[in-house]
Amino acid sequence: MAVNGSKRAVRTYQKVAQKMLASLDSGEFPAGARLPPERELSERFGVSRPTVREAIIALEVMGRVEVRTGSGVYVLKNFKAASDNPREYSPFEITEARVLIESEAAALATSTISEEQLDELTAALDEMIAENEAGDLTSEVADRKFHAVIANSTQNRPLINIIQHLWDIQENLPDIKMAHQSVCKTDGKKRIEEHRAILKAMRKRDTQAARITMRNHFLRSLDALHATTEKRAVEEIQKQLTERRERFSLNRIQYTADQ
């Protein structure tokens, strides 16, 4: 029963986060604006205040809002690609960059992460498990939260910003987002095991194990990307061959001649 309740909670705050994102994207709450208090948002969406709080955390992890203690929640400027050409970065480049950067970030964070942050990692992993059990294999909310906790644990602001920026690119450029979601669909159970191994290494304060488990996680993503890309290329070639076969078929030629 507890697992089912967890599934419902995950789905509820994600739905609220999506509705809030729609309000931000529509311009109802422009960059710099302060969001209404939790009580008003709770009444607006018909959910509890803790659910609203979880949705706000999700938006904060996405880099869409900033929580200022004692002041409120403020809307941040939406991410824009550095180039007008959305194909400037390939899924392989982004994943390769994350392999290099987040592996070292995990190693660094292992020596600086607090017990409270380790508990946050555990909670994020539990959310990922609930998402998987609910069939939300392509959801990135808990996944990004997990990696954001590790980044924040490094206590290195430039590094935190770089990792956040890589996530922004992945989530906002369609080709890269689609490729990443294809990877997530390949083996949800394995994805959970990889994050569990990262958490285990960090709890043991094993710097090298944290580095290796994070690297292995992304290396599998690279392998899956290759497989997905190759499959898509084969499908495209097959489609072109089918179209050519239909275009130059004897039946079509005969039909045209009979006219």
Secondary structure, 3 states (H helix, E strand, C coil): CHHHHHHHHHHHHHHHHHHHHHHHHHCCCCCCCECCCHHHHHHHHCCCHHHHHHHHHHHHHCCCEEEECCCEEEECCCCCCCCCCCCCCCHHHHHHHHHHHHHHHHHHHHHHCCHHHHHHHHHHHHHHHHHHHCCCCCCCHHHHHHHHHHHHHCCCHHHHHHHHHHHHHHHHCHHHHHHHHHHHHHCHHHHHHHHHHHHHHHHCCCHHHHHHHHHHHHHHHHHHHHHHHHHHHHHHHHHHHHHHHHHCCHHHHHHHHHC
